[in-house]
Amino acid sequence: MTLGAQGAVIDGEGRVLLVRHGYRPGWWFPGGGVEWGETLETALARELKEEVGVSVIGSVELHGVFSNFSSFPGDHIAVFAVRDWHRNGEYWKLGEIAEARMFARDELPAQTERGTRARIDEIFDAIPKTTLW
């Protein structure tokens, strides 16, 4: 089984931070794998700092844990809503992250990955969650 932590980083204007990777198509939440000895929250904070320069300041809210069987039969992703954060400039990890941008809900790129788009709808519209990515 693999486990990842991703963050729906939301600003005061209701925009969400998405990234485009250098190694796969589409726009996604920033995040990555949970390493040995890490909690989900620790992994999330590390990945946000490494990938996009976001420092988590306050608590994060677990939105849900989703099975992503299209990538790997044992893959699971924990998604957190991150509303209390700080970011210095427009940093993103070059090579791994090709681009990182804030998007308003009505301006999400057409290439926003399906599971990411579903989580955004669940978080902002409080619609029922699915268990599959």
Secondary structure as UniProt FT lines:
FT   STRAND          2..10
FT   TURN            12..13
FT   STRAND          16..21
FT   STRAND          27..28
FT   STRAND          31..33
FT   TURN            36..37
FT   HELIX           40..52
FT   STRAND          54..56
FT   STRAND          61..67
FT   TURN            69..71
FT   TURN            73..74
FT   STRAND          75..82
FT   STRAND          85..87
FT   TURN            89..90
FT   TURN            94..96
FT   STRAND          97..103
FT   HELIX           105..107
FT   TURN            110..111
FT   HELIX           114..125
//
